[in-house]
Amino acid sequence: MINKKELCKFLVEAKKFTYASGDATKEIKEDNKSKTLIFESEDFKYHDNFFGGEPYGGREVVFFKDQPVYMMVYYGYVDGKIDNFSNIYKVLRGALLLIPEENPYRGPKEYIDGDYKYSNNFKGEVDNFSGEETITFKGEEIYKAKYIGGFVDIKR
């Protein structure tokens, strides 16, 4: 059985060194037009495979000793009236760098960067959870993403 605390600690490390790290992240461009980010540490391996652009969607999978044990799927988008996404995704990356170890799904419950506010509402624990994150600019919602995930293939 996978240790929840070890998994949570690994997820924080993996997510901070992949998408949240920004330009430092190395992407593998897949033949199906998706991109994959990979992080490994000891017996754990993390794959984040996504499509997008705008809007975007993807999945994260964690393997422990080469067996899949966790996954999360996600889908997000920026309001159609917005032309320049760079500030929004800068705020998102800033929030994702603050991922809490006790709930390592996306960012913290709240993060403020100037006139931007990131909010993350979720329920459940790492073995079975769902949530929604938003970014507002001066109180107007301009970004939203939903996610769901938990343990997989635990009973063999």
C-alpha positions in Angstrom: 0.0 0.0 0.0 1.3 3.5 -0.9 2.2 5.8 2.0 0.0 8.9 1.7 2.6 11.2 3.4 5.4 10.0 1.1 3.2 10.5 -2.0 2.2 14.0 -0.9 5.8 15.0 -0.3 6.8 13.6 -3.7 3.9 15.4 -5.5 5.0 18.7 -4.0 8.6 18.2 -5.2 7.5 16.9 -8.7 5.0 19.7 -9.3 7.5 22.4 -8.2 10.1 21.1 -10.7 7.8 20.7 -13.7 5.1 23.1 -14.9 5.3 25.5 -11.9 9.0 26.0 -12.6 8.2 27.8 -15.8 10.9 28.1 -18.5 13.3 25.8 -16.7 11.0 22.9 -17.4 11.9 20.5 -20.2 8.9 19.4 -22.3 8.8 16.2 -24.4 6.7 16.9 -27.5 4.7 13.8 -28.2 3.5 12.6 -31.7 -0.1 13.2 -30.7 0.5 17.0 -30.3 0.6 16.7 -26.5 3.5 17.6 -24.2 4.8 15.5 -21.3 6.8 16.6 -18.3 8.6 13.9 -16.2 10.1 14.0 -12.8 11.8 11.1 -10.9 13.0 10.6 -7.3 14.0 7.3 -5.8 11.1 4.8 -6.4 8.6 7.5 -7.6 8.1 8.8 -11.1 5.7 11.6 -12.2 4.3 12.2 -15.6 2.3 15.3 -16.5 0.8 14.9 -20.0 -1.3 17.7 -21.4 -2.8 19.3 -24.5 -3.0 23.0 -25.0 -2.5 26.0 -25.4 -5.8 27.6 -24.6 -7.9 26.0 -23.3 -5.8 23.1 -21.9 -6.4 19.7 -20.4 -4.3 16.9 -19.2 -3.5 14.2 -16.6 -0.8 13.6 -14.0 0.2 10.0 -13.1 2.5 8.9 -10.3 4.2 5.5 -10.5 5.7 3.8 -7.4 8.2 1.1 -8.3 6.9 1.3 -11.9 3.3 0.7 -10.8 0.6 3.4 -11.3 -0.7 4.5 -7.9 -2.1 8.0 -8.4 -3.6 10.2 -11.1 -5.3 13.5 -11.5 -7.1 14.9 -14.6 -7.6 18.6 -15.2 -9.1 21.0 -17.6 -8.8 24.8 -17.6 -9.3 27.9 -19.7 -8.9 31.7 -19.8 -12.0 33.9 -20.4 -12.5 34.4 -24.1 -12.3 38.2 -23.8 -8.6 38.0 -22.8 -6.0 38.2 -25.5 -2.8 38.2 -23.5 -2.5 35.1 -21.3 1.1 35.7 -20.0 0.1 37.5 -16.7 -2.6 34.9 -15.9 -0.2 32.0 -16.3 2.5 33.9 -14.4 0.0 34.2 -11.5 -1.0 30.5 -11.9 2.7 29.4 -11.8 3.3 31.5 -8.7 0.3 29.9 -7.0 1.4 26.4 -8.0 4.8 26.9 -6.5 3.1 27.3 -3.1 1.4 23.9 -3.3 0.6 22.7 0.2 2.0 19.3 1.2 -1.2 18.4 3.1 -3.3 18.9 -0.1 -0.9 18.6 -3.0 -3.5 19.0 -5.9 -2.9 22.5 -7.3 -2.0 25.7 -5.4 -2.9 27.0 -1.9 -6.5 28.0 -1.0 -5.6 31.6 -1.8 -2.7 33.6 -3.4 -2.7 37.3 -4.3 -0.4 39.0 -6.8 -1.2 42.6 -7.2 -4.7 42.9 -8.7 -4.8 39.1 -9.4 -6.3 36.7 -6.9 -6.0 32.9 -7.2 -8.5 30.8 -5.3 -8.5 27.0 -4.9 -11.5 25.2 -3.5 -11.3 21.4 -3.0 -12.6 18.5 -1.0 -11.2 15.1 -0.1 -7.8 13.8 0.5 -5.0 12.7 -1.8 -6.6 9.2 -2.3 -9.9 10.7 -3.6 -10.4 14.5 -4.2 -11.8 17.1 -6.5 -11.5 20.8 -6.9 -11.8 24.0 -8.8 -9.3 26.9 -9.1 -10.0 30.4 -10.3 -8.1 33.6 -11.0 -9.8 37.0 -10.8 -8.5 40.4 -11.9 -9.9 43.3 -9.9 -12.7 41.0 -8.8 -13.6 39.7 -12.3 -13.1 36.0 -13.0 -10.7 35.5 -15.9 -9.5 31.9 -15.4 -11.0 28.6 -14.2 -9.8 25.0 -14.0 -11.4 21.9 -12.6 -9.6 18.8 -11.4 -10.3 15.4 -9.9 -8.1 12.5 -8.8 -6.8 10.0 -6.3 -5.3 6.6 -5.9 -5.5 4.1 -8.8 -4.8 0.3 -9.0 -4.3 -0.1 -5.3 -6.0 -3.5 -5.0 -4.3 -5.8 -7.4 
